[in-house]
Amino acid sequence: TPDVKALREKEKGDWRKLTIEEKKALYRASFCQTFAEFQAPTGEWKGVIGWSLLLASFSVWIYMAMKIFVYSPLPDSLSDEKQKAQLQRMLDLKVNTFLEGIVER
């Protein structure tokens, strides 16, 4: 721009004759950002966290839908009382010797 060109010409002379505003304008024309502006956080992490939570939520909804509409209910033999009864029956019939460890407990 013409303003910057004029400042560049003035820059070639004595720097003590430049005002603070002119020095700032020259700095801005040369570097575009100050160190503080360069180091400032962008806030990009908020979008990343947001999309991650959205994806996790979507995955949970898909899992719940699959559990309700696709998978059949668990068999009755997996209930706690049925497993205890099955273990007692195995103990009564003396099935396998690995049960000795279970009996001793």
Buried (B, 14 or more C-beta within 10 A) or exposed (E): EEEBEEBEEBBEEEEEEBEEEBEEBBEEBEEEEEEEEEEEEEEEEEEEEEEEEEEEEEEEEEEEEEEEEEEEEEEEEEEEEEEEEEBEEBEEEEEEEEBEEEEEE
